[in-house]
Amino acid sequence: MLPKSLFKHYSASLQSLENIKRQCFFFGGVDAFNDPFECQIAPASANDNDTVIQMMRDHYSSSPDIPDSIRQGIQKMDPLEFRDMLKRSAVDMVAQSKKDFIAHRGVTCFSERNENLLMWSHYSSGGTGVCLEFSTNSEIFEKAIKVHYKEKPPVLDALDILMSVFGTRKATWIDDMYCTKPADWHYEREWRVIHRSRGTVYIYPKESLKAVYFGPRCTREFVEIVCLTLLGQNRAVEFWKGAISHTKYAVEFERFTYTPNCEIVK
């Protein structure tokens, strides 16, 4: 189930400030991500379900979209030969799909949590950056996909892949390939939104931003720039300042109200 809020970490950089000011998400290519196992899959297997194989055979031998010579060849194949052909076709399809995805699709990532120390270290410049909280009522999150964490790459079934092509089965293998990561990354509790075009910049509704959490090592100047930027766009957004706990390994957040210096002078 999609959480009511999802979080996105930003480093303390000019690009992050620009994204915050523009109220946008960037859909980047997975080949630039920090996990070398993105889209990693095990070789496709072939289901031994004779009923399913016969269903596939009936489809391919009777489909008007397939040339007569190929349909006649399929009708003459023995079951083992046909199963091997299915497996080869599925492997080729997955390889091409992976190639196309990396070349053309864009992904933007979110997390279910804002307190994890590794997330602050990896994605928010060691605690000098920020974490933004978004309401998932926004349209962009309607297609969010939860990432699953496993000890081994998913094994895709050749028949499942080919049956999904002509609509007799949901194409779950796509989620398996693009939204499965090694178990070591489980602390991220990641969700992904996939766009058909990499490099796309999506402008989100200003009301979807609920809160900003500043890391425990944020500079005062960075806090001021972010607060001033957002106060001019969405005065309903909450500000929370992180501090290193003295009793446990954790970042503790306290809500604050930002008052610009110019208002204090007045």
C-alpha positions in Angstrom: 0.0 0.0 0.0 1.3 3.4 -0.9 2.2 5.4 2.2 0.5 8.8 2.8 4.0 10.5 2.5 7.2 9.7 0.7 10.5 11.4 1.2 13.3 12.6 -1.1 16.8 13.4 0.0 18.8 16.2 -1.6 22.5 17.1 -1.2 23.6 20.6 -0.3 24.2 21.7 -3.9 23.2 24.3 -6.4 21.3 21.7 -8.4 19.3 20.8 -5.3 18.5 24.4 -4.7 17.4 24.8 -8.3 15.1 21.7 -8.0 13.6 23.0 -4.8 13.0 26.5 -6.4 11.5 25.0 -9.5 9.4 22.5 -7.5 10.5 19.7 -9.8 11.6 16.1 -10.0 14.2 14.9 -12.4 13.9 11.6 -14.1 17.4 10.3 -14.6 18.7 7.2 -16.3 19.4 4.1 -14.2 22.9 3.8 -15.7 23.9 6.8 -13.6 22.6 5.2 -10.3 25.0 4.0 -7.6 23.9 0.4 -7.7 25.8 -1.7 -10.3 23.1 -4.3 -10.2 20.3 -2.1 -11.6 18.1 -4.2 -13.9 20.1 -7.3 -13.1 18.1 -10.6 -13.7 18.9 -14.3 -13.8 18.4 -16.2 -17.0 14.8 -16.9 -17.9 13.5 -20.3 -17.0 10.8 -22.2 -18.8 7.7 -23.3 -16.9 7.0 -27.0 -17.2 3.2 -26.5 -17.1 2.0 -28.4 -20.2 -1.4 -26.7 -20.1 0.3 -23.2 -20.4 2.7 -24.4 -23.1 -0.2 -25.8 -25.1 -2.1 -22.5 -24.7 1.0 -20.7 -26.0 1.3 -23.1 -28.9 -2.4 -22.7 -29.8 -2.0 -18.9 -29.8 1.2 -18.8 -32.0 -0.1 -21.4 -34.4 -3.4 -19.7 -35.0 -2.7 -15.9 -34.7 -3.3 -14.0 -37.9 -0.5 -11.7 -37.0 2.1 -14.5 -37.5 3.2 -15.4 -41.0 1.8 -18.7 -42.3 5.3 -20.3 -42.7 6.1 -19.7 -39.0 2.7 -20.9 -37.8 3.1 -24.1 -39.8 6.6 -24.6 -38.4 5.2 -24.2 -34.8 2.5 -26.8 -35.5 5.2 -29.3 -36.5 7.4 -28.7 -33.5 7.5 -31.3 -30.7 6.9 -29.9 -27.1 10.5 -29.8 -26.0 11.5 -27.9 -29.2 8.7 -25.5 -28.8 9.6 -24.9 -25.1 13.2 -24.1 -26.1 12.0 -21.7 -28.7 9.8 -19.9 -26.1 12.8 -19.6 -23.8 15.0 -18.1 -26.5 12.3 -15.7 -27.5 11.8 -14.6 -23.9 15.5 -14.1 -23.3 15.8 -12.0 -26.4 12.8 -9.9 -25.4 14.1 -9.2 -21.9 17.5 -8.3 -23.2 16.0 -5.8 -25.7 13.6 -4.5 -23.1 16.5 -3.8 -20.6 18.5 -2.1 -23.4 15.6 0.1 -24.3 14.8 0.9 -20.7 18.3 2.0 -19.9 18.6 4.1 -23.1 15.2 5.8 -22.9 13.3 5.5 -19.6 13.7 7.9 -16.7 13.4 7.1 -13.0 13.0 9.3 -9.9 13.3 7.7 -6.4 11.7 8.2 -3.0 11.8 6.6 0.4 9.3 5.7 3.1 11.6 7.1 5.8 13.4 10.4 6.6 15.4 9.3 9.7 17.8 6.7 8.4 21.4 7.6 9.0 22.7 5.9 5.9 20.2 7.8 3.7 21.4 11.1 5.2 25.0 10.0 4.6 24.6 8.7 1.0 22.0 11.1 -0.4 22.2 14.3 1.7 25.9 15.0 1.7 26.6 13.5 5.1 23.8 15.4 6.9 24.5 18.8 5.3 21.6 18.5 2.9 17.8 18.2 3.2 15.0 15.7 3.0 11.6 16.8 1.5 8.3 15.2 2.5 5.7 14.8 -0.2 2.0 13.9 0.0 1.3 11.0 -2.2 -2.1 12.4 -3.1 -0.3 14.1 -6.0 -0.9 12.6 -9.5 2.7 11.6 -10.0 2.5 9.0 -7.2 -0.4 7.1 -8.8 2.2 5.0 -10.7 4.7 4.7 -7.9 6.2 1.2 -7.6 7.6 -0.3 -4.4 11.1 -1.6 -4.7 11.7 -5.2 -3.4 14.9 -6.4 -1.9 16.2 -9.9 -2.5 19.3 -12.0 -1.9 19.4 -13.1 -5.6 18.3 -11.5 -8.9 14.8 -12.4 -9.9 14.4 -15.4 -12.2 12.0 -14.6 -15.0 9.7 -17.2 -16.4 9.8 -17.4 -20.2 6.1 -18.3 -20.5 5.0 -15.5 -18.1 6.9 -13.0 -20.3 5.5 -14.1 -23.6 1.9 -14.5 -22.2 2.0 -10.9 -20.9 2.8 -9.8 -24.5 -0.6 -10.9 -25.9 -2.5 -9.9 -22.8 -3.4 -13.2 -21.1 -1.3 -12.4 -18.0 -0.2 -9.2 -16.2 3.4 -8.1 -17.1 4.8 -8.4 -13.5 8.2 -9.3 -14.9 8.7 -5.6 -15.8 8.4 -4.6 -12.1 10.7 -7.5 -11.2 13.4 -6.3 -13.4 13.3 -2.6 -12.8 12.3 -2.5 -9.1 14.3 -5.3 -7.5 17.5 -4.5 -5.7 20.0 -6.5 -3.6 19.0 -7.1 0.0 21.9 -4.8 1.3 19.8 -1.8 0.1 16.7 -2.7 2.2 17.3 0.2 4.6 16.2 2.6 1.8 12.6 1.3 1.6 12.5 2.8 -1.8 9.6 3.6 -4.2 10.2 4.5 -7.8 8.3 6.4 -10.4 9.2 5.6 -14.0 8.8 8.0 -16.9 8.9 7.0 -20.6 11.6 9.6 -21.3 14.8 10.0 -19.4 15.9 13.6 -18.7 12.3 14.7 -18.1 11.7 17.4 -15.6 8.3 17.2 -13.8 6.9 20.2 -12.1 4.9 19.1 -9.0 2.0 21.0 -7.4 3.3 23.2 -4.7 0.8 21.9 -2.2 2.2 18.4 -2.5 5.3 19.5 -0.6 4.5 19.0 3.1 7.7 19.6 5.0 11.5 20.1 4.8 13.9 18.3 7.1 17.3 19.9 7.4 20.3 17.7 8.2 22.2 18.1 11.5 25.2 19.5 9.6 23.3 22.0 7.4 24.9 25.5 7.3 22.8 28.5 8.4 23.2 30.0 4.9 21.7 26.8 3.3 18.8 26.8 5.7 18.1 30.4 5.0 18.2 30.0 1.2 15.8 27.1 1.3 13.4 28.7 3.8 13.3 32.0 1.9 12.7 30.2 -1.4 9.8 28.1 -0.1 8.2 30.9 1.9 7.7 32.7 -1.4 6.0 29.7 -2.9 4.2 27.7 -0.1 3.7 29.2 3.3 2.0 26.0 4.5 5.2 23.9 4.3 6.7 22.9 7.6 10.4 23.3 8.6 12.2 20.8 10.8 15.8 21.1 12.0 17.8 17.9 12.6 20.2 17.5 15.5 22.5 14.6 16.5 21.1 12.8 19.5 23.3 12.6 22.6 21.7 9.4 23.9 21.5 7.2 20.8 22.7 7.0 17.2 19.9 9.0 15.6 19.0 12.3 14.2 16.2 14.0 16.1 14.0 16.7 14.5 12.4 19.7 16.0 9.9 21.9 14.2 10.7 25.6 13.9 9.2 28.7 12.4 11.4 30.6 10.1 11.4 34.4 10.3 13.4 36.3 7.7 15.8 38.9 9.1 14.0 41.7 7.1 10.8 40.9 9.0 12.6 41.1 12.4 14.0 44.5 11.5 10.6 45.8 10.6 
